[in-house]
Every structure is written in C-alpha cells, then in structure tokens.
C-alpha cells in the first residue's frame, strides 16, 4: 500500500471499479474472463482500502472493505484473513474464528503462506477462548464464595461478544453505592511522571552532574 494515499482516494478507486463491474456490458467471447479479472482488481483495491482504514484505526470501515473484497473474489483466503483481523479487533471472536475457518478451507497449495498465517491466528483465538472459559469458571467460583459481592445490587455476567459485563440485579436509586473495590493499579499523572517513582510513588530528587 502507498502510505501517502488517503482513505477517500482508495474509496474513489473502489467506487470506480464497482461502477465498471455493475454497468459494463461485454459482448465479446472473452466477456466472462474480462469481468472476472476486473473483479479481482476490485478485490485488490478493497484490500488496499482495508489497509488504509486499519492504519487510521477505522475498524468498522475495515469490516466493510474486507467484505467487499470477498464479494468480488471469494476464492482468496487473504480476504477472509483480513476480515477476521477486523472482527477480532472489535472483540467479535466467534465471528473471527468462523472467517478464519473459511479461509483455511479454501486455501490451497498456491497460498501456503497465507494458510500458515490463518492457522496461526486461528490457533491463537481458540487458545484465547479456552483460557477465557477457564477464567470464567474461576471467577464465578470466587464470587460464589465472596459474601461481600452479593451485598451490592449488581452481578457479573458474560454476554456473547461483549464479554464480561456488570449488570444490575434490581432498580438502583440515584446515589446508591454500586460497588466498592480496592484500586487495581495506580500510576503517576502527567504532572508527576518525571518526578515520582512509578512503582512506590515516592518523590525522586535528581542531581544532575
């Protein structure tokens, strides 16, 4: 990808390819082959657009770009890999896994490198899922044995792609203490970043020689 290109330039390119695909009429015997080649070019352009959006951290737009690439060329596993990365970034792990599995199914001897990338990412996500399941059991057991947690009007739940969430167990009036916990972590603010230790938070006196 040319890093100097903007998202709008990529979008314009993709739009022009889509116009050609949807409006061109091919009368020659090679019409089908010509149209297939143009679709491959449009898919490649959509991947460039994906890269541009990903760098700009426009993740929902990368999903659209990857889906467009798949629409134009369903036989390239790279398109499914890119879509899976976008979905993973949005914490949509089940959908990401499904797309990676699709990519592996259509990968062949011509794209072994992409297949290896997909397999590596799929193994990581499956491991991530197993680890999350173990953590869920451990957390639920801890909460079941913690009488202080039940004193608050909330409960811990896991909701699909949202992951771990806190939900109300009843109507909570304004001013109610929802939860009281010890701080998990502390760190100096911007004003004290250079004058205090980030571990013990003590003021540090530097003597420059």
C-alpha positions in Angstrom: 0.0 0.0 0.0 1.2 3.5 -0.8 1.2 5.2 2.6 0.6 8.6 1.0 -2.8 7.6 -0.2 -5.8 8.8 1.7 -8.9 6.9 2.6 -11.0 9.0 0.2 -8.7 8.1 -2.7 -9.0 4.4 -2.0 -12.8 4.8 -1.7 -12.9 6.6 -5.0 -10.9 3.8 -6.7 -13.1 1.1 -5.3 -16.2 3.1 -6.4 -14.9 3.3 -10.0 -14.2 -0.4 -10.1 -17.7 -1.1 -8.8 -19.2 1.1 -11.5 -17.3 -0.8 -14.2 -18.5 -4.2 -12.7 -22.1 -3.2 -12.4 -22.6 -1.2 -15.7 -20.2 -2.7 -18.3 -21.7 -4.9 -21.0 -19.3 -7.4 -22.5 -20.3 -8.7 -26.0 -17.1 -10.5 -26.9 -16.5 -14.2 -26.3 -14.0 -13.3 -23.6 -16.5 -11.2 -21.6 -16.7 -13.6 -18.7 -12.9 -13.7 -18.3 -12.7 -9.9 -18.6 -15.3 -9.3 -15.9 -13.6 -11.9 -13.6 -10.3 -10.1 -14.0 -11.9 -6.7 -13.2 -13.5 -8.2 -10.1 -10.1 -9.4 -8.9 -8.7 -5.9 -9.4 -11.6 -4.5 -7.4 -11.0 -7.0 -4.6 -7.3 -6.0 -4.6 -8.4 -2.3 -4.4 -10.7 -3.2 -1.5 -7.8 -4.7 0.4 -5.8 -1.5 -0.1 -8.8 0.4 1.3 -8.8 -2.1 4.3 -5.1 -1.3 5.0 -5.7 2.4 4.8 -8.7 2.2 7.2 -6.8 -0.1 9.6 -3.9 2.3 9.8 -6.4 5.1 10.6 -8.0 2.8 13.2 -11.3 3.0 11.4 -12.1 -0.6 12.3 -15.8 -0.8 11.3 -14.9 0.5 7.9 -12.2 -2.2 7.5 -15.0 -4.8 8.0 -16.9 -3.3 5.1 -13.8 -3.2 2.9 -12.9 -6.8 3.6 -16.5 -7.9 3.0 -16.4 -6.1 -0.3 -13.2 -7.9 -1.2 -14.8 -11.2 -0.5 -17.8 -10.2 -2.7 -15.6 -9.6 -5.6 -13.3 -12.6 -5.1 -14.5 -15.4 -2.8 -11.6 -17.7 -3.7 -8.8 -15.7 -2.0 -8.2 -16.7 1.6 -6.4 -13.4 2.3 -9.7 -11.7 2.2 -11.1 -13.9 5.0 -8.0 -13.4 7.0 -8.3 -9.6 6.8 -12.0 -9.7 7.8 -11.1 -12.0 10.7 -8.5 -9.5 11.9 -11.1 -6.7 11.8 -13.6 -8.8 13.7 -11.1 -9.7 16.3 -10.2 -6.1 16.8 -13.8 -5.4 17.5 -13.8 -8.3 20.1 -16.1 -10.4 17.8 -14.1 -13.5 18.4 -16.7 -16.2 17.3 -17.2 -14.4 14.0 -13.5 -14.0 13.6 -12.9 -17.7 14.2 -15.6 -18.6 11.6 -14.0 -16.4 9.0 -10.5 -17.9 9.7 -12.0 -21.4 9.3 -13.5 -20.4 6.0 -10.1 -19.1 4.8 -8.4 -22.4 5.7 -11.0 -24.4 3.8 -10.4 -22.5 0.6 -6.6 -22.2 1.0 -4.6 -24.4 -1.4 -1.0 -25.2 -2.4 -0.8 -21.8 -4.2 -1.2 -19.8 -1.0 0.6 -21.8 1.7 2.0 -18.6 3.4 -1.5 -17.2 3.9 -2.8 -20.5 5.1 0.0 -20.6 7.7 -0.9 -17.1 8.8 -4.6 -18.1 9.1 -3.8 -21.3 11.1 -1.5 -19.4 13.5 -4.2 -16.8 14.1 -6.9 -19.4 14.5 -4.8 -21.4 17.0 -4.3 -18.2 19.0 -8.0 -17.4 19.1 -9.0 -20.9 20.0 -6.5 -20.8 22.8 -7.9 -17.5 23.9 -11.4 -18.9 24.0 -10.3 -21.9 26.1 -8.4 -19.6 28.5 -11.4 -17.3 28.8 -13.6 -20.3 29.7 -11.2 -21.3 32.5 -11.1 -17.7 33.8 -14.9 -17.6 33.7 -15.2 -20.7 35.9 -12.5 -19.4 38.3 -14.2 -16.0 38.6 -17.6 -17.4 39.2 -16.2 -19.7 42.0 -14.5 -16.8 43.6 -17.7 -14.7 43.6 -19.8 -17.6 44.9 -17.5 -17.7 47.9 -17.4 -13.9 48.5 -20.3 -12.7 50.6 -19.3 -9.1 50.2 -20.0 -9.1 46.5 -23.6 -10.2 47.0 -24.2 -7.1 49.2 -24.1 -4.9 46.1 -27.0 -4.6 43.6 -25.0 -6.0 40.7 -23.9 -9.3 39.3 -21.2 -10.4 36.9 -22.3 -11.8 33.5 -20.8 -12.9 30.2 -22.8 -11.7 27.2 -21.6 -13.0 23.8 -19.2 -10.8 22.1 -19.4 -8.2 24.8 -17.5 -10.5 27.1 -17.6 -9.9 30.9 -20.1 -7.3 32.0 -21.6 -6.0 35.2 -25.4 -5.9 35.2 -27.9 -4.6 37.7 -29.9 -7.1 39.8 -32.6 -4.6 40.7 -33.5 -1.0 40.2 -30.7 1.2 41.5 -31.8 4.5 43.1 -29.7 7.6 42.5 -26.8 7.9 44.9 -26.5 4.1 45.6 -23.0 2.7 46.1 -22.9 0.2 43.2 -19.6 -1.3 44.1 -16.6 -0.7 46.4 -13.3 -2.3 45.5 -9.6 -1.7 46.2 -7.7 0.0 43.3 -6.2 -2.4 40.9 -3.4 -0.2 39.8 -2.0 3.3 40.4 0.3 5.4 38.3 1.7 8.9 38.4 -0.3 11.5 36.4 1.3 13.6 33.6 2.5 16.3 36.0 4.4 13.9 38.3 5.6 11.4 35.6 9.2 12.7 35.7 9.4 13.5 39.4 7.9 10.4 41.1 8.7 6.7 41.0 6.1 4.7 39.1 6.4 1.8 41.5 6.4 3.3 45.0 5.2 6.8 44.0 7.9 8.5 46.1 9.2 11.9 45.1 12.6 11.4 43.4 15.3 14.1 43.7 17.6 14.1 40.7 21.1 15.6 40.9 22.5 16.4 37.6 26.3 16.4 37.4 
